[in-house]
Amino acid sequence: MDPKETILKYHKGNKKHPISAESKLEFEALDMPFSKIRIILLVHIGKEGWDCRSLTGVILSQKGDCPTNMVLQTSCRCLRQVEKGKHESALIWLNQYNAEKLNMQLEKKHNISIKEFEKGANKADKEIKRYSRMDYLKLPKIDYYQLRVHYDCIIKGKPQILNPKLSDVITPESKQASIVKIQDFEQRLLGMDVKKAMETEPVNYNRWLYDISKESFGMLPVSILRQHDEFLRQIFNEITLLKNGVRYFSSVFNIKIINQNIRKLFYEKRDLRTTEEVIPQDARLLKIESLTSPVNTSEPESYYPPQNITEKIILEDKGQLKPDKKAMEMMRLAEETENWDILKQLKLKYMSHPEKDRSFHYLPYRLDSNFERLLLKQVLALAAAKKRNLEIYYNGDNSLTEFKIHCYKGSSGRKRYIGTYTPDFLIIKRKNGKIYKAIIVETKGSLYAKDEIFQLKRTFVEKEFIEINQNKAGYPKFKYLYLEDSLTESELIIKTVSAIEDFFEEEM
């Protein structure tokens, strides 16, 4: 294009250089579709009150391009949104001086740096369309047995306050250490000394009763405590010292434990009885009603397969990814002329994913890590999985799956619920239209592998859950495979193949 048509020189004008009517018209028409202007050279314009939405870049190349306190405002002139919700980009070009001023103003007004500013700009949301393939794959529910524990509170005795004892409150645990060791510079023991009781904080009887009641969260009102004044005053006198007419807590006692022991006297003795039962359950691997589409994300790389492959899979499912007559003729000619590269490219255009019928019950999966993506790709490519006709499905999205395992800690009769465990993947084998066997696969980052709660859940799944289901099914229905991201790719393959060949041995 002609520079005279694409570059606009514009300024407010002065006596020697008046404003050009043509330039002013061009300036006012910048947002119009017929405007050919691509570059604007400005003098004292564009800093205040200028609303040019079509501006996509600003260049501040010199130190005095604008007042120091307006670098942020001038720079951001190109950040006006043209179409709401649409991803738009802009360029801000600065010299070192203006970059330092912009960074300073960003930190002062928005508490971010230029680097954070750029990072945010580069993470604009991208639209991802998602689809269910449950009907196409005819993927059945997974049936299994779940442990359920019921808790019942059993009253074993009456409150001790009906027949109180001083020893029930002033216990050995309620007393502070009162013996002091005397040592020399070489830490040799020279003798022992009994620590004298000291006054700690001032207290009165009524305040003490109020603290006991407050720490009970309203379960033990002061009015109830008052009914046992004689006994409680006896304790109060024992745990306090009198000095100059004022009562102080004694350093000999741990008042927190004393208060706890007093509250215990007012409650019935109870025991917790647990009842365990194993219940049958079936679960959908996809709650279709929870699969929203489209979704907007700043991390499209987290979704697998990519959107173009996803769309091809859906078209192929519908029988619509087929070459037309013209494409078939081109393939025939490429084959006759031995143009194998062209033939390959033509065929790829009409192919989606070679293993699409052994995975992807919904598309695309949102995977939490590259390690999960690697595992999925490797299992689909494994000969050991293909010849056994095994399928692999991602189960790690807690909001989209019903297959979750309730986990417990402790021995029989004393089990404590520790939470729900959602497996990352399931490698399954179908039989008679049902999911016959499944490997529960856990992919874990090494940073989180030692998490105490996760380890407890893993122990429950590996031992009790698998044993319960084997006993009920009459055969090993589940196997647990733990894979940590510290594994190399070859180690990952070896461990996965070993688990498949061991668990699905009879499937050959």
MARSE-837444 format. One record per residue (C-alpha): residue number from 1; chain; x, y, z. Coordinates in steps of 0.1 Angstrom, whole numbers. Each point is the difference from the previous one (the first is absolute). Example, Ala and Ser with C-alpha at 12.3 -4.5 7.8 and 13.67 -1.06 7.14 Angstrom:
<rs>
r nr 1&kette A&u 123&v -45&w 78 .
r nr 2&kette A&u 14&v 34&w -7 .
</rs>
This chain:
<rs>
r nr 1&kette A&u 0&v 0&w 0 .
r nr 2&kette A&u 11&v 36&w -6 .
r nr 3&kette A&u 16&v 15&w 32 .
r nr 4&kette A&u -19&v 32&w -7 .
r nr 5&kette A&u -33&v -20&w 5 .
r nr 6&kette A&u 11&v -21&w 30 .
r nr 7&kette A&u 20&v 25&w 21 .
r nr 8&kette A&u -17&v 29&w 17 .
r nr 9&kette A&u 19&v 30&w 14 .
r nr 10&kette A&u -22&v 18&w 25 .
r nr 11&kette A&u 5&v 28&w 25 .
r nr 12&kette A&u -20&v 28&w 17 .
r nr 13&kette A&u 16&v 26&w -23 .
r nr 14&kette A&u 15&v 34&w 6 .
r nr 15&kette A&u 3&v 33&w -18 .
r nr 16&kette A&u 27&v -12&w -23 .
r nr 17&kette A&u -15&v -35&w -5 .
r nr 18&kette A&u -38&v 1&w 1 .
r nr 19&kette A&u -21&v -31&w 3 .
r nr 20&kette A&u -7&v -16&w -33 .
r nr 21&kette A&u -37&v -6&w -6 .
r nr 22&kette A&u 8&v -32&w -19 .
r nr 23&kette A&u 21&v -13&w 29 .
r nr 24&kette A&u -27&v 8&w 25 .
r nr 25&kette A&u -25&v -19&w -21 .
r nr 26&kette A&u 23&v -30&w -3 .
r nr 27&kette A&u 6&v 1&w 38 .
r nr 28&kette A&u -38&v 2&w 8 .
r nr 29&kette A&u -6&v -30&w -24 .
r nr 30&kette A&u 26&v -23&w 14 .
r nr 31&kette A&u -26&v -25&w 14 .
r nr 32&kette A&u -20&v 0&w -33 .
r nr 33&kette A&u 4&v -31&w -22 .
r nr 34&kette A&u 10&v 21&w -30 .
r nr 35&kette A&u 30&v 15&w 17 .
r nr 36&kette A&u 33&v -10&w -16 .
r nr 37&kette A&u 22&v 14&w 28 .
r nr 38&kette A&u 23&v -25&w 16 .
r nr 39&kette A&u 26&v 23&w 17 .
r nr 40&kette A&u -6&v 32&w 19 .
r nr 41&kette A&u 27&v 25&w 8 .
r nr 42&kette A&u -13&v 21&w 29 .
r nr 43&kette A&u 11&v 32&w 17 .
r nr 44&kette A&u -18&v 10&w 32 .
r nr 45&kette A&u -30&v -22&w -8 .
r nr 46&kette A&u -12&v -34&w 11 .
r nr 47&kette A&u 8&v 6&w 37 .
r nr 48&kette A&u -33&v 13&w 12 .
r nr 49&kette A&u -36&v -5&w -11 .
r nr 50&kette A&u 9&v -21&w -31 .
r nr 51&kette A&u -21&v -30&w -5 .
r nr 52&kette A&u 13&v -18&w -31 .
r nr 53&kette A&u -10&v -36&w 3 .
r nr 54&kette A&u 18&v -11&w -31 .
r nr 55&kette A&u 34&v 8&w 15 .
r nr 56&kette A&u 20&v -32&w 4 .
r nr 57&kette A&u 35&v 13&w 9 .
r nr 58&kette A&u 18&v 29&w 17 .
r nr 59&kette A&u 36&v 10&w -5 .
r nr 60&kette A&u 18&v 22&w 26 .
r nr 61&kette A&u 34&v 1&w -15 .
r nr 62&kette A&u 15&v 31&w 16 .
r nr 63&kette A&u 5&v 12&w 36 .
r nr 64&kette A&u -24&v 29&w -3 .
r nr 65&kette A&u -27&v -15&w -20 .
r nr 66&kette A&u -25&v 8&w 28 .
r nr 67&kette A&u 0&v 13&w 35 .
r nr 68&kette A&u 16&v -24&w 25 .
r nr 69&kette A&u -32&v -4&w 20 .
r nr 70&kette A&u -20&v -9&w -31 .
r nr 71&kette A&u 21&v -29&w -14 .
r nr 72&kette A&u -26&v -25&w 12 .
r nr 73&kette A&u -29&v 18&w -14 .
r nr 74&kette A&u 16&v 6&w -34 .
r nr 75&kette A&u 13&v -35&w -2 .
r nr 76&kette A&u -34&v -15&w 6 .
r nr 77&kette A&u -17&v 19&w -28 .
r nr 78&kette A&u 2&v -31&w -21 .
r nr 79&kette A&u -18&v -22&w 25 .
r nr 80&kette A&u -35&v 11&w -9 .
r nr 81&kette A&u -23&v -30&w -6 .
r nr 82&kette A&u -16&v 1&w -35 .
r nr 83&kette A&u -23&v -31&w 3 .
r nr 84&kette A&u -11&v -11&w 35 .
r nr 85&kette A&u 12&v -35&w 10 .
r nr 86&kette A&u 22&v -4&w -31 .
r nr 87&kette A&u 37&v -6&w 4 .
r nr 88&kette A&u 20&v 30&w -12 .
r nr 89&kette A&u 37&v 8&w 2 .
r nr 90&kette A&u 19&v 32&w 2 .
r nr 91&kette A&u 37&v 11&w -2 .
r nr 92&kette A&u 17&v 26&w 23 .
r nr 93&kette A&u 35&v 9&w -11 .
r nr 94&kette A&u 21&v 19&w 26 .
r nr 95&kette A&u 36&v 12&w 4 .
r nr 96&kette A&u 17&v -9&w 32 .
r nr 97&kette A&u -9&v 34&w 17 .
r nr 98&kette A&u -37&v -3&w -7 .
r nr 99&kette A&u 0&v -37&w 9 .
r nr 100&kette A&u 14&v 8&w 35 .
r nr 101&kette A&u -27&v 27&w 4 .
r nr 102&kette A&u -28&v -24&w -12 .
r nr 103&kette A&u 12&v -27&w 24 .
r nr 104&kette A&u 0&v 25&w 29 .
r nr 105&kette A&u -35&v 12&w -8 .
r nr 106&kette A&u -14&v -35&w -4 .
r nr 107&kette A&u 14&v -10&w 34 .
r nr 108&kette A&u -13&v 31&w 16 .
r nr 109&kette A&u -35&v 0&w -14 .
r nr 110&kette A&u -7&v -37&w -8 .
r nr 111&kette A&u 26&v -19&w 21 .
r nr 112&kette A&u 14&v -19&w -29 .
r nr 113&kette A&u 32&v 1&w -21 .
r nr 114&kette A&u 5&v 3&w -38 .
r nr 115&kette A&u 8&v -38&w 0 .
r nr 116&kette A&u -33&v -8&w 17 .
r nr 117&kette A&u -18&v 24&w -22 .
r nr 118&kette A&u 14&v -18&w -31 .
r nr 119&kette A&u -8&v -34&w 14 .
r nr 120&kette A&u -36&v 9&w 6 .
r nr 121&kette A&u -3&v 13&w -36 .
r nr 122&kette A&u 14&v -31&w -14 .
r nr 123&kette A&u -25&v -22&w 19 .
r nr 124&kette A&u -32&v 12&w -18 .
r nr 125&kette A&u -28&v -26&w 2 .
r nr 126&kette A&u -5&v -24&w -29 .
r nr 127&kette A&u -33&v -17&w -7 .
r nr 128&kette A&u 0&v -38&w 3 .
r nr 129&kette A&u -30&v -20&w -12 .
r nr 130&kette A&u -7&v -32&w 19 .
r nr 131&kette A&u -20&v -31&w -10 .
r nr 132&kette A&u -14&v -32&w 16 .
r nr 133&kette A&u 8&v -33&w -18 .
r nr 134&kette A&u -18&v -22&w 25 .
r nr 135&kette A&u -27&v -11&w -25 .
r nr 136&kette A&u 25&v -6&w -27 .
r nr 137&kette A&u 23&v -22&w 22 .
r nr 138&kette A&u -30&v -15&w 18 .
r nr 139&kette A&u 21&v 2&w 32 .
r nr 140&kette A&u -19&v -17&w 29 .
r nr 141&kette A&u 0&v 10&w 36 .
r nr 142&kette A&u 27&v -15&w 22 .
r nr 143&kette A&u -14&v -22&w 28 .
r nr 144&kette A&u 19&v -5&w 32 .
r nr 145&kette A&u -4&v -4&w 37 .
r nr 146&kette A&u 6&v 28&w 24 .
r nr 147&kette A&u 7&v -1&w 38 .
r nr 148&kette A&u -24&v 20&w 21 .
r nr 149&kette A&u 5&v 6&w 37 .
r nr 150&kette A&u -28&v 11&w 24 .
r nr 151&kette A&u 9&v 17&w 32 .
r nr 152&kette A&u -22&v -3&w 32 .
r nr 153&kette A&u 7&v 18&w 33 .
r nr 154&kette A&u -5&v -23&w 30 .
r nr 155&kette A&u -5&v 15&w 35 .
r nr 156&kette A&u 20&v -21&w 25 .
r nr 157&kette A&u -4&v 19&w 33 .
r nr 158&kette A&u -14&v 29&w 18 .
r nr 159&kette A&u 18&v 34&w 5 .
r nr 160&kette A&u 28&v -2&w 26 .
r nr 161&kette A&u -11&v 34&w 14 .
r nr 162&kette A&u -27&v -19&w 19 .
r nr 163&kette A&u 28&v -15&w 21 .
r nr 164&kette A&u 30&v 22&w -6 .
r nr 165&kette A&u 36&v -7&w 11 .
r nr 166&kette A&u 28&v 25&w 2 .
r nr 167&kette A&u 23&v -26&w -17 .
r nr 168&kette A&u -23&v 0&w -30 .
r nr 169&kette A&u 10&v 37&w -7 .
r nr 170&kette A&u 35&v 4&w 15 .
r nr 171&kette A&u 16&v -29&w -20 .
r nr 172&kette A&u 37&v -6&w -5 .
r nr 173&kette A&u -4&v 14&w -35 .
r nr 174&kette A&u -13&v 33&w 13 .
r nr 175&kette A&u 32&v 7&w 20 .
r nr 176&kette A&u 29&v 19&w -15 .
r nr 177&kette A&u 36&v -11&w 5 .
r nr 178&kette A&u 11&v 11&w 35 .
r nr 179&kette A&u 35&v -15&w 2 .
r nr 180&kette A&u 30&v 19&w -13 .
r nr 181&kette A&u 33&v -17&w -10 .
r nr 182&kette A&u 32&v 18&w 11 .
r nr 183&kette A&u 29&v -5&w -24 .
r nr 184&kette A&u 35&v 14&w -4 .
r nr 185&kette A&u 15&v 14&w -32 .
r nr 186&kette A&u 8&v -35&w -13 .
r nr 187&kette A&u -36&v -10&w 6 .
r nr 188&kette A&u 8&v -23&w 29 .
r nr 189&kette A&u -28&v -4&w 25 .
r nr 190&kette A&u 8&v 17&w 33 .
r nr 191&kette A&u -33&v -4&w 17 .
r nr 192&kette A&u -38&v 4&w -1 .
r nr 193&kette A&u -22&v 28&w 13 .
r nr 194&kette A&u -37&v 2&w 5 .
r nr 195&kette A&u -15&v 29&w -20 .
r nr 196&kette A&u -21&v 23&w 22 .
r nr 197&kette A&u -35&v 8&w -9 .
r nr 198&kette A&u -2&v 35&w -15 .
r nr 199&kette A&u -29&v 23&w -7 .
r nr 200&kette A&u -9&v 3&w -37 .
r nr 201&kette A&u -30&v 20&w -10 .
r nr 202&kette A&u -26&v 16&w 24 .
r nr 203&kette A&u -34&v -17&w 0 .
r nr 204&kette A&u -33&v -1&w 20 .
r nr 205&kette A&u -24&v -28&w 4 .
r nr 206&kette A&u -28&v 14&w -21 .
r nr 207&kette A&u 24&v 7&w -29 .
r nr 208&kette A&u 13&v -35&w 2 .
r nr 209&kette A&u -35&v -15&w -3 .
r nr 210&kette A&u -7&v 23&w -30 .
r nr 211&kette A&u 31&v -13&w -18 .
r nr 212&kette A&u -10&v -36&w 6 .
r nr 213&kette A&u -34&v 7&w -14 .
r nr 214&kette A&u 13&v 19&w -30 .
r nr 215&kette A&u 24&v -27&w -9 .
r nr 216&kette A&u -29&v -25&w -1 .
r nr 217&kette A&u -16&v 20&w -29 .
r nr 218&kette A&u -32&v 5&w 19 .
r nr 219&kette A&u -4&v -37&w 9 .
r nr 220&kette A&u 6&v 7&w 37 .
r nr 221&kette A&u -16&v 32&w 13 .
r nr 222&kette A&u 13&v 18&w 31 .
r nr 223&kette A&u -34&v -6&w 17 .
r nr 224&kette A&u 7&v -38&w -1 .
r nr 225&kette A&u 35&v 5&w 14 .
r nr 226&kette A&u -14&v 21&w 28 .
r nr 227&kette A&u -20&v -30&w 12 .
r nr 228&kette A&u 34&v -16&w 11 .
r nr 229&kette A&u 16&v 30&w 16 .
r nr 230&kette A&u 13&v -18&w 31 .
r nr 231&kette A&u 20&v -25&w -21 .
r nr 232&kette A&u 12&v 25&w -25 .
r nr 233&kette A&u 11&v 25&w 26 .
r nr 234&kette A&u 21&v -28&w 16 .
r nr 235&kette A&u 18&v -5&w -34 .
r nr 236&kette A&u 3&v 38&w -5 .
r nr 237&kette A&u 18&v 4&w 34 .
r nr 238&kette A&u 23&v -30&w -9 .
r nr 239&kette A&u 12&v 14&w -33 .
r nr 240&kette A&u 4&v 37&w 10 .
r nr 241&kette A&u 22&v 19&w 24 .
r nr 242&kette A&u -10&v 29&w 22 .
r nr 243&kette A&u 23&v 30&w 1 .
r nr 244&kette A&u -9&v 35&w 15 .
r nr 245&kette A&u -37&v -9&w -1 .
r nr 246&kette A&u 1&v -9&w -38 .
r nr 247&kette A&u -3&v -35&w -14 .
r nr 248&kette A&u 25&v -12&w -27 .
r nr 249&kette A&u 1&v -32&w -20 .
r nr 250&kette A&u 28&v -22&w 13 .
r nr 251&kette A&u 29&v -9&w -23 .
r nr 252&kette A&u -2&v -36&w 12 .
r nr 253&kette A&u -32&v -7&w -20 .
r nr 254&kette A&u -9&v 0&w -37 .
r nr 255&kette A&u -33&v 19&w 2 .
r nr 256&kette A&u -12&v -10&w -35 .
r nr 257&kette A&u 1&v -37&w 10 .
r nr 258&kette A&u -16&v 7&w 34 .
r nr 259&kette A&u -29&v 17&w -18 .
r nr 260&kette A&u -3&v -28&w -25 .
r nr 261&kette A&u -2&v -26&w 29 .
r nr 262&kette A&u -28&v 21&w 17 .
r nr 263&kette A&u -21&v 0&w -32 .
r nr 264&kette A&u 5&v -38&w -4 .
r nr 265&kette A&u -17&v -5&w 34 .
r nr 266&kette A&u -33&v 15&w -13 .
r nr 267&kette A&u -3&v -23&w -30 .
r nr 268&kette A&u -12&v -36&w -1 .
r nr 269&kette A&u 27&v -26&w -9 .
r nr 270&kette A&u -5&v -9&w -36 .
r nr 271&kette A&u 15&v -25&w -25 .
r nr 272&kette A&u -2&v -1&w -38 .
r nr 273&kette A&u -12&v -32&w -16 .
r nr 274&kette A&u 5&v -5&w -37 .
r nr 275&kette A&u -19&v -23&w -23 .
r nr 276&kette A&u 15&v -10&w -33 .
r nr 277&kette A&u -19&v -11&w -31 .
r nr 278&kette A&u 10&v -6&w -36 .
r nr 279&kette A&u -25&v 14&w -25 .
r nr 280&kette A&u -3&v -5&w -38 .
r nr 281&kette A&u 4&v 31&w -21 .
r nr 282&kette A&u 2&v 10&w -37 .
r nr 283&kette A&u 15&v 32&w -13 .
r nr 284&kette A&u 0&v 19&w -33 .
r nr 285&kette A&u 34&v 9&w -12 .
r nr 286&kette A&u -15&v 32&w -14 .
r nr 287&kette A&u -27&v 22&w 15 .
r nr 288&kette A&u -12&v 14&w -33 .
r nr 289&kette A&u -20&v 27&w 17 .
r nr 290&kette A&u 32&v 14&w 14 .
r nr 291&kette A&u 19&v 2&w -33 .
r nr 292&kette A&u -3&v 36&w -10 .
r nr 293&kette A&u 8&v 12&w -35 .
r nr 294&kette A&u 16&v 22&w -11 .
r nr 295&kette A&u 25&v 9&w 27 .
r nr 296&kette A&u 24&v 29&w -1 .
r nr 297&kette A&u 35&v -6&w 13 .
r nr 298&kette A&u 34&v 17&w 2 .
r nr 299&kette A&u 17&v -34&w -1 .
r nr 300&kette A&u -12&v -18&w -32 .
r nr 301&kette A&u 31&v -22&w 1 .
r nr 302&kette A&u -16&v -17&w 31 .
r nr 303&kette A&u -27&v -15&w -23 .
r nr 304&kette A&u 7&v -32&w -19 .
r nr 305&kette A&u -4&v -8&w -28 .
r nr 306&kette A&u 3&v 34&w -17 .
r nr 307&kette A&u -32&v 17&w -13 .
r nr 308&kette A&u 7&v -9&w -37 .
r nr 309&kette A&u 4&v -37&w 9 .
r nr 310&kette A&u -31&v 1&w 22 .
r nr 311&kette A&u -21&v 14&w -28 .
r nr 312&kette A&u 13&v -27&w -24 .
r nr 313&kette A&u -9&v -28&w 25 .
r nr 314&kette A&u -35&v 14&w 3 .
r nr 315&kette A&u -4&v 2&w -38 .
r nr 316&kette A&u 14&v -36&w -4 .
r nr 317&kette A&u -24&v -13&w 27 .
r nr 318&kette A&u -28&v 14&w -22 .
r nr 319&kette A&u 14&v -15&w -32 .
r nr 320&kette A&u 7&v 35&w -14 .
r nr 321&kette A&u 38&v -1&w -2 .
r nr 322&kette A&u 2&v -16&w -34 .
r nr 323&kette A&u 19&v 12&w -31 .
r nr 324&kette A&u -21&v 12&w -29 .
r nr 325&kette A&u 4&v -11&w -36 .
r nr 326&kette A&u 27&v 26&w -7 .
r nr 327&kette A&u 20&v -10&w 31 .
r nr 328&kette A&u -3&v -37&w -10 .
r nr 329&kette A&u 13&v 8&w -35 .
r nr 330&kette A&u 29&v 19&w 14 .
r nr 331&kette A&u 9&v -29&w 23 .
r nr 332&kette A&u -2&v -24&w -29 .
r nr 333&kette A&u 23&v 22&w -21 .
r nr 334&kette A&u 25&v 4&w 29 .
r nr 335&kette A&u 1&v -37&w 4 .
r nr 336&kette A&u 5&v -6&w -38 .
r nr 337&kette A&u 28&v 25&w -1 .
r nr 338&kette A&u 15&v -12&w 32 .
r nr 339&kette A&u -3&v 34&w 17 .
r nr 340&kette A&u -1&v -16&w 34 .
r nr 341&kette A&u 4&v 32&w 20 .
r nr 342&kette A&u -30&v 16&w -18 .
r nr 343&kette A&u -20&v -32&w 5 .
r nr 344&kette A&u 8&v 0&w 37 .
r nr 345&kette A&u -10&v 37&w 4 .
r nr 346&kette A&u -33&v -7&w -19 .
r nr 347&kette A&u -8&v -30&w 22 .
r nr 348&kette A&u 8&v 19&w 32 .
r nr 349&kette A&u -26&v 26&w -10 .
r nr 350&kette A&u -27&v -26&w 3 .
r nr 351&kette A&u 13&v -17&w 32 .
r nr 352&kette A&u -8&v 10&w 35 .
r nr 353&kette A&u 16&v -22&w 27 .
r nr 354&kette A&u 10&v -36&w -7 .
r nr 355&kette A&u -10&v -12&w 35 .
r nr 356&kette A&u -31&v 22&w 4 .
r nr 357&kette A&u -23&v -30&w 7 .
r nr 358&kette A&u 21&v -11&w 30 .
r nr 359&kette A&u -1&v 33&w 19 .
r nr 360&kette A&u -15&v 36&w 1 .
r nr 361&kette A&u -34&v -6&w 15 .
r nr 362&kette A&u -2&v 37&w -1 .
r nr 363&kette A&u 21&v 25&w -19 .
r nr 364&kette A&u 23&v 15&w 7 .
r nr 365&kette A&u 14&v -11&w 33 .
r nr 366&kette A&u 14&v 27&w 23 .
r nr 367&kette A&u 32&v -16&w 13 .
r nr 368&kette A&u 18&v 14&w 30 .
r nr 369&kette A&u 36&v -7&w -12 .
r nr 370&kette A&u 22&v -10&w -29 .
r nr 371&kette A&u 6&v -33&w 18 .
r nr 372&kette A&u -37&v -9&w -2 .
r nr 373&kette A&u 0&v 9&w -37 .
r nr 374&kette A&u 31&v -22&w -5 .
r nr 375&kette A&u -17&v -30&w 18 .
r nr 376&kette A&u -31&v 3&w -21 .
r nr 377&kette A&u 19&v 0&w -33 .
r nr 378&kette A&u 23&v -28&w 11 .
r nr 379&kette A&u -29&v -24&w 11 .
r nr 380&kette A&u -19&v 6&w -33 .
r nr 381&kette A&u 32&v -8&w -19 .
r nr 382&kette A&u 10&v -31&w 20 .
r nr 383&kette A&u -2&v -33&w -18 .
r nr 384&kette A&u -8&v -17&w 33 .
r nr 385&kette A&u -32&v 21&w 3 .
r nr 386&kette A&u -10&v -2&w -37 .
r nr 387&kette A&u 1&v -38&w -3 .
r nr 388&kette A&u -21&v -3&w 32 .
r nr 389&kette A&u -24&v 26&w -13 .
r nr 390&kette A&u 4&v 21&w 31 .
r nr 391&kette A&u -15&v 35&w 3 .
r nr 392&kette A&u 13&v 29&w 21 .
r nr 393&kette A&u -21&v 28&w 13 .
r nr 394&kette A&u 9&v 31&w 20 .
r nr 395&kette A&u -18&v 2&w 33 .
r nr 396&kette A&u 19&v 28&w 18 .
r nr 397&kette A&u -26&v 27&w -4 .
r nr 398&kette A&u -18&v -1&w 33 .
r nr 399&kette A&u -30&v 20&w -14 .
r nr 400&kette A&u -6&v -23&w -30 .
r nr 401&kette A&u 3&v -35&w 14 .
r nr 402&kette A&u -21&v -21&w 24 .
r nr 403&kette A&u 27&v -26&w 6 .
r nr 404&kette A&u 14&v 10&w 34 .
r nr 405&kette A&u 11&v -21&w 29 .
r nr 406&kette A&u -9&v 7&w 36 .
r nr 407&kette A&u 32&v -5&w 21 .
r nr 408&kette A&u 4&v -9&w 37 .
r nr 409&kette A&u 29&v -3&w 25 .
r nr 410&kette A&u 3&v -24&w 29 .
r nr 411&kette A&u -8&v -35&w 9 .
r nr 412&kette A&u -34&v -17&w 1 .
r nr 413&kette A&u -23&v 16&w 25 .
r nr 414&kette A&u 21&v 32&w 1 .
r nr 415&kette A&u -1&v 12&w -35 .
r nr 416&kette A&u 1&v 37&w -7 .
r nr 417&kette A&u -11&v 16&w -33 .
r nr 418&kette A&u 29&v 19&w -16 .
r nr 419&kette A&u -16&v 11&w -33 .
r nr 420&kette A&u -8&v -9&w -36 .
r nr 421&kette A&u 26&v -12&w -24 .
r nr 422&kette A&u -4&v 6&w -38 .
r nr 423&kette A&u 23&v -21&w -22 .
r nr 424&kette A&u 17&v 17&w -29 .
r nr 425&kette A&u -4&v -27&w -26 .
r nr 426&kette A&u -18&v -33&w -6 .
r nr 427&kette A&u 14&v -26&w -23 .
r nr 428&kette A&u -29&v -23&w -6 .
r nr 429&kette A&u -10&v -33&w -16 .
r nr 430&kette A&u -36&v -5&w -11 .
r nr 431&kette A&u -18&v -34&w 1 .
r nr 432&kette A&u -36&v -7&w -9 .
r nr 433&kette A&u -7&v 37&w -3 .
r nr 434&kette A&u 13&v 9&w 35 .
r nr 435&kette A&u 33&v 12&w 14 .
r nr 436&kette A&u 15&v -33&w 11 .
r nr 437&kette A&u 33&v 11&w 14 .
r nr 438&kette A&u 18&v 33&w 5 .
r nr 439&kette A&u 34&v 13&w 10 .
r nr 440&kette A&u -3&v 31&w 22 .
r nr 441&kette A&u 29&v 23&w -10 .
r nr 442&kette A&u 13&v 28&w 22 .
r nr 443&kette A&u 24&v 25&w -16 .
r nr 444&kette A&u 17&v 20&w 27 .
r nr 445&kette A&u 24&v 29&w 0 .
r nr 446&kette A&u 30&v -8&w 22 .
r nr 447&kette A&u -5&v 32&w 19 .
r nr 448&kette A&u -34&v -12&w 13 .
r nr 449&kette A&u 8&v -37&w 3 .
r nr 450&kette A&u 7&v 2&w 37 .
r nr 451&kette A&u -32&v 17&w 9 .
r nr 452&kette A&u -13&v -18&w 31 .
r nr 453&kette A&u -37&v -1&w -9 .
r nr 454&kette A&u 8&v -12&w -35 .
r nr 455&kette A&u 22&v -28&w 14 .
r nr 456&kette A&u -29&v -11&w 23 .
r nr 457&kette A&u -24&v -1&w -29 .
r nr 458&kette A&u 25&v -19&w -21 .
r nr 459&kette A&u 4&v -26&w 27 .
r nr 460&kette A&u -38&v -4&w 3 .
r nr 461&kette A&u -5&v -4&w -38 .
r nr 462&kette A&u 30&v -24&w -4 .
r nr 463&kette A&u -10&v -23&w 28 .
r nr 464&kette A&u -36&v 3&w 12 .
r nr 465&kette A&u -19&v 12&w -31 .
r nr 466&kette A&u 16&v -25&w -23 .
r nr 467&kette A&u -4&v -28&w 24 .
r nr 468&kette A&u -37&v 8&w 6 .
r nr 469&kette A&u -8&v 0&w -37 .
r nr 470&kette A&u 20&v -32&w -7 .
r nr 471&kette A&u -20&v -18&w 28 .
r nr 472&kette A&u -33&v 13&w -14 .
r nr 473&kette A&u 8&v -6&w -37 .
r nr 474&kette A&u 17&v -33&w 5 .
r nr 475&kette A&u 30&v 10&w -21 .
r nr 476&kette A&u 26&v 29&w 1 .
r nr 477&kette A&u -22&v 28&w -14 .
r nr 478&kette A&u 24&v 29&w 8 .
r nr 479&kette A&u 37&v 6&w 1 .
r nr 480&kette A&u 18&v 32&w 12 .
r nr 481&kette A&u 28&v 15&w -20 .
r nr 482&kette A&u 20&v 29&w 14 .
r nr 483&kette A&u 21&v 20&w -24 .
r nr 484&kette A&u 21&v 30&w 12 .
r nr 485&kette A&u 12&v 27&w -24 .
r nr 486&kette A&u 36&v -7&w 11 .
r nr 487&kette A&u -1&v -30&w -23 .
r nr 488&kette A&u 18&v 2&w -33 .
r nr 489&kette A&u -21&v -7&w -31 .
r nr 490&kette A&u 15&v -35&w -4 .
r nr 491&kette A&u -6&v -8&w 37 .
r nr 492&kette A&u -36&v 12&w -4 .
r nr 493&kette A&u -5&v -24&w -30 .
r nr 494&kette A&u 16&v -29&w 18 .
r nr 495&kette A&u -20&v 4&w 31 .
r nr 496&kette A&u -33&v 4&w -18 .
r nr 497&kette A&u 6&v -29&w -24 .
r nr 498&kette A&u 9&v -22&w 30 .
r nr 499&kette A&u -33&v 9&w 18 .
r nr 500&kette A&u -20&v -6&w -32 .
r nr 501&kette A&u 16&v -34&w -7 .
r nr 502&kette A&u -4&v -11&w 36 .
r nr 503&kette A&u -36&v 11&w 6 .
r nr 504&kette A&u -14&v -9&w -34 .
r nr 505&kette A&u 20&v -32&w -5 .
r nr 506&kette A&u -30&v -22&w -8 .
r nr 507&kette A&u -13&v 25&w -26 .
r nr 508&kette A&u 26&v -12&w -25 .
</rs>
